[in-house]
């Protein structure tokens, strides 16, 4: 006889109440009237939701993460990130960010797989890895809090790579808008917290229990946050907060101007000049001001040294040291708007990394995880070089043992086949086959190693899963190849067309040149705005020139005169009639925005009519754009890969003179090493505008210092055996003079 349990007369549990509340919220959201422009919304984008970046794929826990934010806010465990994820309340107040099981994908490619992101307070993290590994994608998703498990109470400000300007707005007006947006975010956050507080108060019955304790703890966190936002017990603004906002509304312009002055702006740069007329260094300072105005806990910077001159880089180093420093008093850190708890940044400037970073976070391409190194960049590089050397030796040792074992096995097989043909096998030892098999097994083990130096057994290699902890690693040929630097191959220079006596014959000469721009006066007459005076320069095939100076001093103006795109006001400019000049501009990535839906191969074929797809792919391969990178959409390329594409486009014409305006922007370490080696082999002239000290010391032997309307020329003896050290000394003198 079947037994049927009678229905219980007890009241529904608190868990069922929470479940009904969540279902009711979902139904209310579904019944909300749809917007009129529903057809314009993309399939992957829902109303009232942040748009997903092109190619930025979401992971398997996206829907669970949305439900967690709408529900009780507990993340971790089955259905909420998976097993092994520690249960935490995402609405809690935390000083450190710890996110388990981070999965990242972009354009169908897996970048991180079940990795761990940990950011401690009072630390400055440098995020490093090759171009396209996912550094910018990780920072974007971290700032949008679309990474499942990120605490929602932590404020994260993101400063992107590209800093566009505006012809209509000044720096003060842009900052006032950012200040108003910050206030709107505070009001939206307070509204959500007040609603959650009311719902929790209705659910608490006073019976006790584990679930009710969690709700009481959450109520305490909400009340603390509302106190910080200036909300009273009735869910309304306090009188002190209202008074503060009225004063703030009256003095928003003064507050913005005060912050800009603390970041080094003059009155003219802050109030009169449009942001489009600001230099790259001051655009970066404006972006920092817009990020800091919301008082973030974490400041995320994506290649902040791009477009910065040497004074700007030195200023940014000091600013980040002051903004995030463990020695500063906690009360001072909370009260000062220029202070944050944590800094995480992406940069490829070795000297900047060594000066700023306290910790290194590295993208591991083999395991698709993040590795943490609590040390400076110089110490990290030294350890990595030792690891590479060890891996290379282990790889060579394993190949040698395998080759010896194969030869021995082949020899044994030959002896066995010869002996089997004879009637008597007296000359063959059957144990040799066992010996050969044993050697082969030992040779297979030679490629494995343990990073902690401990011993291991072969059954561990074969039977334990790849995700198991402390498993020995095997050095493969693909890993060794990946760790080598990217090769750049510039086309050969046609010297015969120039008809020069020797390589030291000048290709371009400037004598007493006055550079500037024409403008129209109020009376209608044309006049010259002089930027540089009495410029005397020579460029030959052996020239390796570094053009340095503060932003706005006239470096780009000088390059335009050399190219012939800008006429000189006075003086003579003489150039070889057959010389071909190629220039990569400072904002070369912005020039590719109109071609994002094309592939690099299609773009090269369209730009030059006599190029076949096969020749285009061969030329792109010389700059590291091989395989899917050459036939994929340009929008899916990283900043460094777009920079390589720009280099490949301008070098198709086989130039005699290469003018590179900030070529180090967006390039990773391996690409910088490959570019410097290629420029050293290049047989033509090179003129580089950059403030990457390590890159310039590898390439250049001549310094043009542009400042104060003049160009000072400093040369290094090219016949010396230590040209790099001599140029380093010369650059150090320039840096000291700039700092003073």
C-alpha positions in Angstrom: 0.0 0.0 0.0 1.5 3.4 -1.0 2.0 6.0 1.7 1.1 9.5 0.9 2.5 12.3 3.2 -0.3 14.6 4.3 0.0 18.3 3.5 1.7 20.4 6.1 -0.2 23.1 7.9 2.9 25.1 8.7 3.5 28.6 7.4 5.7 28.9 4.3 9.5 29.1 5.1 11.6 32.2 4.7 13.3 30.6 1.8 10.0 30.2 -0.1 9.2 33.9 0.8 12.5 35.0 -0.8 11.8 32.8 -3.8 8.3 34.2 -4.3 9.8 37.7 -3.9 12.3 37.1 -6.7 9.7 35.6 -9.0 7.4 38.6 -8.3 10.3 41.0 -9.3 10.9 39.1 -12.5 7.3 39.1 -13.4 7.1 42.9 -12.7 10.1 43.4 -14.9 8.6 41.4 -17.7 5.3 43.3 -17.5 7.0 46.7 -17.9 6.0 48.4 -21.1 8.6 48.0 -23.8 10.3 51.1 -25.2 9.2 52.5 -28.5 12.6 51.9 -30.1 12.6 48.2 -29.4 13.7 47.3 -32.9 16.9 49.2 -32.6 18.1 47.1 -29.7 20.6 44.4 -30.6 19.7 40.8 -29.9 22.5 40.5 -27.3 21.4 43.7 -25.6 18.3 44.0 -23.4 16.5 47.3 -22.3 18.1 49.1 -19.4 21.3 47.1 -19.7 24.8 48.1 -20.7 25.7 47.3 -24.3 28.1 44.5 -24.9 31.3 45.5 -26.6 31.9 44.1 -30.1 33.5 40.7 -29.9 33.3 40.7 -26.1 31.8 37.3 -25.4 30.0 36.6 -22.1 30.8 33.4 -20.1 28.4 30.6 -19.0 27.5 32.3 -15.7 26.2 35.5 -17.1 22.5 34.7 -16.5 23.2 33.4 -13.0 25.2 36.6 -12.3 22.2 38.8 -13.3 19.9 36.7 -11.1 22.4 37.0 -8.2 22.5 40.8 -8.4 18.7 40.9 -8.5 18.3 38.4 -5.7 20.0 37.9 -2.3 23.5 38.7 -3.6 25.1 35.5 -2.5 27.6 34.2 -5.1 29.4 30.9 -5.0 28.6 27.2 -5.0 26.4 25.2 -7.3 24.5 27.3 -9.8 26.3 30.5 -8.7 29.8 30.1 -10.2 30.2 26.4 -9.7 31.8 24.2 -7.0 35.0 25.4 -5.4 33.9 29.1 -5.5 33.8 30.5 -2.0 30.3 31.8 -1.0 30.4 35.6 -0.5 27.8 38.4 -0.4 28.5 40.7 -3.4 26.8 43.6 -1.6 29.2 43.4 1.3 32.0 46.0 2.0 35.4 44.7 1.1 38.9 46.3 1.0 40.2 43.7 -1.4 38.7 42.2 -4.6 38.9 38.4 -4.9 37.0 36.8 -7.8 37.2 33.1 -8.4 36.5 31.2 -11.6 37.1 34.2 -14.0 36.4 33.1 -17.6 37.1 35.5 -20.4 36.5 35.3 -24.1 36.7 37.7 -27.0 35.5 37.1 -30.6 35.1 33.4 -29.9 38.6 33.0 -28.5 39.1 31.9 -24.9 41.4 34.3 -23.1 41.0 33.1 -19.4 39.6 29.8 -18.2 38.5 29.5 -14.6 41.3 31.8 -13.3 41.5 33.8 -10.1 41.6 37.6 -9.9 42.9 39.1 -6.6 43.5 42.8 -5.9 44.7 43.9 -2.5 44.4 47.5 -1.1 47.4 49.8 -1.1 49.0 47.9 -4.0 49.8 48.9 -7.6 49.4 46.0 -10.1 51.0 45.9 -13.5 49.0 43.7 -15.9 51.3 42.3 -18.6 51.0 39.9 -21.5 51.3 39.9 -25.3 49.0 41.9 -27.6 45.6 40.3 -27.9 45.8 38.2 -24.7 42.9 40.1 -23.0 44.3 42.8 -20.8 42.0 45.6 -22.1 39.0 43.2 -22.1 39.6 42.2 -18.5 39.9 45.9 -17.4 36.7 46.8 -19.3 34.7 44.0 -17.8 36.1 44.6 -14.3 35.0 48.3 -14.5 31.5 47.3 -15.8 31.3 44.7 -13.0 30.2 42.1 -15.6 32.8 39.6 -14.1 30.7 37.2 -12.0 31.7 37.6 -8.4 32.9 41.2 -8.3 31.7 43.0 -5.2 29.1 45.6 -6.3 30.0 48.0 -3.5 33.5 48.6 -4.9 33.8 51.6 -7.2 36.0 51.0 -10.2 37.1 53.8 -12.6 38.5 52.9 -16.0 40.6 55.1 -18.2 40.8 53.7 -21.8 43.6 53.7 -24.3 42.1 56.3 -26.7 41.3 59.7 -25.3 39.3 61.6 -28.0 39.0 65.4 -28.0 36.1 67.7 -28.6 36.1 71.0 -30.5 33.2 72.5 -28.5 33.8 71.7 -24.9 36.6 72.8 -22.5 38.2 70.7 -19.8 36.1 72.3 -17.1 32.8 71.6 -18.9 33.7 68.0 -19.4 34.6 67.6 -15.8 31.4 69.3 -14.6 29.4 66.7 -16.7 31.4 63.9 -15.1 30.6 65.3 -11.7 26.9 65.4 -12.5 26.9 61.9 -13.7 28.7 60.8 -10.5 25.8 62.3 -8.5 23.2 60.5 -10.6 25.0 57.2 -9.9 24.8 57.9 -6.2 21.1 58.6 -6.4 20.4 55.4 -8.4 22.4 53.3 -5.9 20.6 54.8 -3.0 17.2 54.1 -4.5 18.0 50.4 -5.1 19.4 50.1 -1.5 16.3 51.6 0.1 14.0 49.2 -1.8 16.1 46.3 -0.8 16.1 47.5 2.8 12.3 47.6 2.9 12.0 44.1 1.4 14.4 42.6 4.0 12.6 44.3 6.9 9.3 42.7 5.8 11.0 39.2 5.6 12.6 39.3 9.1 10.3 37.7 11.6 12.7 37.5 14.6 12.6 33.7 14.8 16.4 33.4 14.3 18.2 31.0 12.1 21.1 31.0 9.7 19.2 32.6 6.8 17.8 35.4 9.0 21.3 36.2 10.4 22.5 36.7 6.8 19.6 39.1 6.2 20.3 41.1 9.4 24.0 41.3 8.4 22.9 42.6 5.0 20.7 45.2 6.6 23.6 46.5 8.6 25.7 46.8 5.4 22.9 48.6 3.7 22.5 51.1 6.6 26.2 51.8 6.6 26.2 52.5 2.9 23.1 54.7 3.1 24.7 56.6 5.9 27.7 57.3 3.6 25.4 58.3 0.7 23.5 60.8 3.0 20.2 58.9 3.3 18.2 58.9 6.5 16.1 56.1 8.1 13.0 57.1 6.0 14.9 56.8 2.7 15.2 60.5 2.1 18.1 62.8 1.8 19.5 64.3 5.1 19.5 68.0 5.6 23.3 68.0 5.7 23.4 66.2 2.3 20.8 68.6 0.8 22.9 71.5 2.0 26.1 69.9 0.6 24.5 69.3 -2.8 23.2 72.9 -3.1 26.6 74.2 -2.3 28.1 71.7 -4.7 25.7 72.7 -7.5 26.7 76.3 -7.1 30.4 75.6 -6.9 30.7 72.7 -9.4 32.7 74.8 -11.8 35.0 76.0 -9.0 35.4 72.5 -7.8 36.3 71.2 -11.3 38.7 74.0 -11.8 40.4 73.4 -8.5 40.9 69.7 -9.3 42.3 70.5 -12.7 44.8 72.9 -11.2 45.9 70.2 -8.8 46.6 68.1 -11.9 48.8 70.8 -13.5 46.3 72.7 -15.7 46.6 76.4 -16.3 43.5 78.7 -16.4 43.7 78.9 -20.2 44.1 75.1 -20.6 41.2 74.4 -18.3 38.6 77.0 -19.3 39.5 78.5 -22.7 41.0 75.8 -24.9 38.8 73.0 -26.4 39.8 69.5 -25.4 40.7 68.7 -29.0 43.5 71.3 -28.8 45.0 69.8 -25.7 48.1 67.7 -26.0 48.1 63.9 -25.3 49.5 64.5 -21.8 46.8 66.9 -20.7 44.1 64.7 -22.2 45.4 61.9 -20.0 45.2 64.3 -17.0 41.6 65.2 -17.9 40.7 61.5 -18.2 42.2 60.9 -14.7 40.2 63.9 -13.3 36.9 62.5 -14.8 37.7 59.1 -13.2 38.8 60.5 -9.8 35.7 62.8 -9.5 33.6 59.8 -8.5 36.0 58.9 -5.7 36.7 55.3 -6.9 38.2 52.5 -4.8 40.1 51.0 -7.8 41.7 53.0 -10.6 42.2 50.9 -13.8 44.5 52.5 -16.5 44.9 51.1 -20.0 48.3 52.1 -21.3 48.3 55.5 -19.6 51.8 56.5 -21.0 50.6 56.6 -24.6 50.9 60.1 -26.1 52.7 61.3 -22.9 55.9 63.3 -23.1 58.7 62.7 -20.7 57.5 65.3 -18.2 54.0 63.8 -18.4 55.4 60.3 -17.7 57.4 61.5 -14.7 54.3 63.4 -13.4 52.2 60.3 -13.7 54.7 58.2 -11.8 54.7 60.6 -8.9 50.9 60.9 -9.0 50.4 57.1 -8.8 52.8 56.9 -6.0 50.9 59.5 -4.0 47.4 58.2 -5.0 48.0 54.6 -3.8 50.5 54.4 -1.0 50.4 52.2 2.1 52.3 54.8 4.2 49.5 57.4 3.9 47.1 57.7 6.8 43.7 56.0 6.2 41.7 59.2 7.2 43.8 61.3 4.8 43.2 58.7 2.0 39.4 58.9 2.4 39.3 62.7 2.5 41.6 63.4 -0.4 39.9 63.0 -3.8 43.3 62.2 -5.4 43.7 59.0 -3.5 42.5 55.5 -4.3 42.9 52.1 -2.6 44.2 50.0 -5.5 45.7 50.8 -8.9 45.8 48.3 -11.8 47.4 49.4 -15.1 48.6 48.1 -18.5 51.9 49.5 -19.8 54.8 48.4 -22.1 57.3 51.0 -20.9 59.9 49.1 -18.9 61.1 52.1 -16.9 57.6 53.2 -16.0 56.7 49.6 -14.9 59.8 49.3 -12.7 59.1 52.7 -11.1 55.4 52.3 -10.4 54.4 48.6 -10.0 54.6 46.8 -6.6 53.1 43.6 -8.0 53.0 41.9 -11.4 50.0 40.0 -12.8 50.9 38.0 -15.9 48.7 36.3 -18.5 49.8 32.7 -18.8 49.1 31.8 -22.4 49.6 28.1 -22.0 47.2 27.6 -19.0 44.8 30.5 -19.8 45.2 31.8 -16.2 46.6 34.7 -14.3 49.9 34.3 -12.3 50.9 36.7 -9.5 54.4 37.9 -8.7 54.8 40.2 -5.6 57.9 42.0 -6.8 59.0 44.9 -9.0 59.3 44.6 -12.8 63.1 44.4 -12.9 63.2 41.5 -10.5 60.3 39.8 -12.4 62.2 40.1 -15.7 65.3 38.6 -14.2 63.4 35.6 -12.9 61.5 35.1 -16.2 64.8 35.1 -18.1 66.0 32.3 -15.8 62.8 30.4 -16.4 63.1 30.8 -20.2 66.7 29.5 -20.1 65.7 26.6 -17.9 62.8 25.7 -20.3 65.1 25.9 -23.3 67.7 23.6 -21.7 65.0 21.2 -20.6 63.5 21.1 -24.1 66.9 20.5 -25.7 67.8 17.9 -23.2 64.5 16.1 -23.8 64.9 16.2 -27.6 68.5 14.8 -27.3 67.4 11.9 -25.1 64.5 11.1 -27.3 66.7 11.1 -30.4 69.3 8.9 -28.7 66.6 6.4 -27.6 65.1 6.3 -31.1 68.5 5.6 -32.7 69.2 2.9 -30.2 65.7 1.4 -30.8 66.3 1.5 -34.5 69.6 -0.2 -34.1 68.1 -3.0 -32.0 65.3 -3.5 -34.5 67.9 -3.9 -37.3 69.9 -6.4 -35.3 66.7 -8.4 -34.6 65.6 -8.4 -38.2 69.1 -9.7 -39.3 69.1 -12.4 -36.6 65.6 -13.6 -37.5 66.8 -14.4 -41.1 69.5 -16.7 -39.8 68.8 -20.2 -38.6 70.7 -19.6 -35.4 70.3 -16.4 -33.3 73.4 -16.7 -31.2 74.6 -13.2 -32.0 71.5 -11.3 -30.8 70.7 -10.5 -27.2 66.9 -10.5 -26.6 67.2 -8.3 -23.5 68.3 -5.4 -25.8 64.6 -4.8 -26.8 63.7 -4.4 -23.1 66.6 -2.0 -22.7 65.5 0.0 -25.7 61.9 0.2 -24.4 63.1 1.4 -21.0 65.3 4.1 -22.5 62.3 5.3 -24.6 60.2 5.6 -21.5 62.9 7.6 -19.7 63.3 9.8 -22.7 59.6 10.7 -22.7 60.0 11.8 -19.1 62.8 14.2 -19.9 60.6 17.0 -21.1 58.7 17.3 -17.8 59.5 19.5 -14.8 58.0 20.8 -11.7 58.0 24.6 -11.1 58.5 24.1 -7.4 61.5 21.8 -8.0 60.0 18.7 -6.4 60.2 15.1 -7.7 57.3 13.4 -9.5 56.4 10.0 -11.0 55.3 9.2 -14.5 51.9 7.7 -13.4 51.1 11.2 -12.1 51.6 12.5 -15.6 49.4 9.9 -17.2 46.6 9.5 -14.8 45.9 12.8 -13.1 43.8 15.4 -14.8 45.4 18.5 -16.3 43.6 20.8 -13.9 45.0 18.9 -10.8 47.3 20.9 -8.6 51.0 20.5 -8.6 51.1 18.4 -11.7 54.5 18.4 -13.6 54.6 20.6 -16.7 56.0 19.6 -20.1 58.0 22.0 -22.3 56.7 21.9 -25.8 58.1 23.4 -29.1 55.0 25.7 -29.4 55.7 27.2 -26.0 59.4 27.8 -26.9 58.4 29.4 -30.2 55.7 31.6 -28.5 58.2 33.0 -26.0 60.5 34.2 -28.8 60.2 37.8 -29.9 58.0 38.8 -32.8 60.0 39.3 -36.0 59.6 42.5 -38.1 61.0 42.6 -41.6 61.1 45.9 -43.4 61.5 45.8 -47.2 64.9 46.3 -48.7 65.9 49.9 -49.6 66.6 50.7 -53.2 69.7 52.8 -52.9 70.4 52.8 -56.7 67.5 55.1 -57.4 68.9 57.8 -55.1 72.3 58.0 -57.0 74.2 58.9 -53.8 78.0 59.2 -53.5 77.9 57.3 -50.2 75.5 56.6 -47.3 76.6 59.8 -45.5 75.3 62.0 -48.4 72.3 64.1 -47.1 68.9 63.0 -48.3 67.0 65.9 -46.7 68.6 69.2 -45.5 67.1 72.2 -43.6 68.9 75.5 -43.5 67.7 78.4 -41.3 64.1 77.1 -41.6 61.3 78.8 -39.8 58.3 76.5 -39.1 54.7 77.5 -38.3 51.1 77.8 -39.5 49.3 80.4 -41.5 46.3 82.2 -40.1 44.0 85.1 -41.1 44.0 88.3 -39.1 40.9 90.4 -38.3 41.7 92.7 -41.2 41.7 89.7 -43.6 45.5 89.6 -44.1 47.4 86.3 -43.8 50.1 85.9 -41.2 52.4 83.2 -39.8 52.3 81.8 -36.3 55.9 80.8 -35.8 56.5 77.5 -33.9 60.3 76.9 -34.6 63.1 79.2 -35.6 66.6 78.7 -37.2 66.3 75.0 -37.8 69.4 73.4 -39.3 69.2 69.6 -39.8 70.6 66.9 -42.1 69.2 63.4 -42.7 71.1 60.6 -44.5 70.8 56.8 -44.8 72.7 56.3 -41.6 70.6 58.6 -39.5 68.9 57.2 -36.4 67.2 60.2 -34.9 65.2 60.5 -31.6 63.0 63.6 -31.5 62.1 64.5 -27.9 60.5 67.4 -26.2 57.4 68.4 -24.3 54.0 68.1 -25.8 53.0 71.1 -27.9 56.7 72.2 -28.5 56.5 71.6 -32.2 57.7 68.0 -32.9 54.8 67.1 -35.2 55.2 70.5 -37.0 58.9 69.7 -37.6 58.0 66.2 -39.0 55.4 67.7 -41.3 58.0 70.1 -42.7 60.4 67.3 -43.3 57.7 65.3 -45.1 56.8 68.2 -47.3 53.2 68.4 -46.1 53.7 71.7 -44.5 55.5 74.6 -46.2 58.2 76.5 -44.2 57.8 80.2 -43.5 61.4 81.0 -44.3 64.7 79.1 -45.1 65.5 76.4 -47.5 64.5 72.7 -47.6 66.5 70.5 -49.9 65.6 66.8 -50.6 66.6 64.1 -53.0 64.1 64.1 -55.9 63.8 60.3 -55.8 63.5 59.9 -52.0 60.4 58.1 -50.7 59.2 59.0 -47.2 56.8 56.9 -45.1 55.2 58.2 -42.0 53.2 56.5 -39.2 51.2 59.2 -37.4 50.7 59.5 -33.7 47.0 58.6 -34.0 47.4 55.8 -36.5 44.8 53.6 -34.8 42.1 56.3 -35.3 42.7 56.2 -39.0 41.6 52.6 -39.1 38.2 53.3 -37.6 36.5 53.6 -41.0 37.8 50.1 -42.0 36.9 48.1 -39.0 34.6 45.7 -41.0 37.4 44.9 -43.5 40.2 42.4 -43.1 43.9 43.5 -43.1 44.4 41.7 -46.4 41.4 43.4 -48.0 42.6 46.8 -46.8 46.1 46.4 -48.2 44.7 45.2 -51.6 42.2 48.2 -51.7 44.9 50.8 -50.8 47.3 49.6 -53.5 45.8 48.4 -56.7 48.7 46.2 -57.8 48.7 44.0 -54.7 47.4 40.4 -54.9 45.9 38.7 -51.8 48.9 36.3 -51.7 51.4 39.2 -51.7 49.4 41.1 -49.2 49.4 38.1 -46.7 53.1 37.6 -47.2 53.8 41.3 -46.4 51.5 41.3 -43.4 53.2 38.1 -42.1 56.5 40.1 -42.0 54.9 42.2 -39.3 53.5 39.3 -37.2 50.0 39.4 -38.7 49.7 35.7 -39.8 46.9 33.2 -40.0 43.5 34.4 -38.7 44.9 37.8 -37.9 45.4 38.5 -41.6 41.9 37.4 -42.7 39.9 38.4 -39.6 38.1 41.7 -39.1 40.2 44.7 -38.1 37.8 45.4 -35.2 38.9 42.2 -33.5 42.5 43.2 -33.5 44.1 44.5 -30.3 45.8 47.9 -30.1 49.3 46.5 -30.7 48.1 44.4 -33.7 46.5 47.5 -35.2 49.8 49.3 -34.8 51.6 46.5 -36.7 49.0 46.8 -39.4 49.7 50.6 -39.7 53.4 49.8 -40.1 52.8 47.3 -42.8 50.6 49.7 -44.8 53.2 52.5 -44.9 56.2 50.3 -45.7 54.6 48.7 -48.8 56.1 51.5 -51.0 59.7 50.6 -49.9 60.6 54.0 -48.3 64.1 55.4 -47.9 63.1 57.4 -44.8 60.9 56.1 -42.0 59.2 58.7 -39.8 57.6 57.1 -36.8 55.5 59.3 -34.5 55.0 57.5 -31.2 55.4 53.9 -32.7 55.7 52.3 -29.2 52.1 53.1 -28.3 50.1 49.8 -27.9 53.0 47.5 -28.7 53.9 44.8 -26.2 57.4 43.9 -25.0 58.0 41.2 -27.7 56.8 43.6 -30.4 59.0 46.4 -29.1 62.0 44.1 -29.2 61.2 42.9 -32.7 60.7 46.5 -33.9 64.0 47.7 -32.5 65.9 44.8 -34.0 64.2 45.4 -37.4 65.1 49.1 -37.3 68.7 48.3 -36.6 68.9 46.1 -39.7 66.9 48.6 -41.8 69.2 50.2 -44.4 67.3 53.6 -44.7 67.0 56.6 -42.4 64.9 56.5 -39.2 63.3 59.4 -37.4 61.5 58.5 -34.2 59.3 60.6 -31.9 59.0 58.7 -28.6 59.7 58.9 -24.9 60.3 55.2 -24.3 63.8 55.5 -23.0 64.7 51.8 -23.4 63.4 51.7 -27.0 65.3 54.9 -28.1 68.6 53.6 -26.5 68.3 50.5 -28.6 67.7 52.2 -31.9 69.0 55.8 -32.0 72.4 57.6 -32.2 71.3 61.2 -32.6 69.0 63.4 -30.3 66.9 66.3 -31.5 65.6 68.2 -28.5 62.6 70.4 -29.5 61.8 73.1 -26.9 61.4 76.8 -26.6 61.0 77.4 -30.4 64.4 75.8 -31.1 65.8 72.4 -32.1 69.1 71.4 -30.3 71.0 68.6 -32.0 73.2 66.2 -30.0 75.2 63.4 -31.7 76.8 60.2 -30.5 80.0 58.8 -31.9 78.8 56.0 -34.2 82.3 54.4 -34.4 82.3 53.8 -30.7 81.7 50.2 -29.5 79.2 51.4 -26.8 76.8 53.5 -28.8 73.9 52.4 -26.7 75.5 53.3 -23.4 76.6 56.7 -24.9 73.1 57.5 -26.0 71.7 56.4 -22.6 74.0 58.9 -21.0 72.9 61.6 -23.4 69.2 60.8 -22.8 69.8 60.9 -19.0 71.1 64.5 -19.3 68.0 65.4 -21.2 65.8 63.8 -18.6 67.6 65.6 -15.7 67.3 68.9 -17.5 63.5 68.3 -18.1 62.9 67.4 -14.5 64.6 70.6 -13.2 
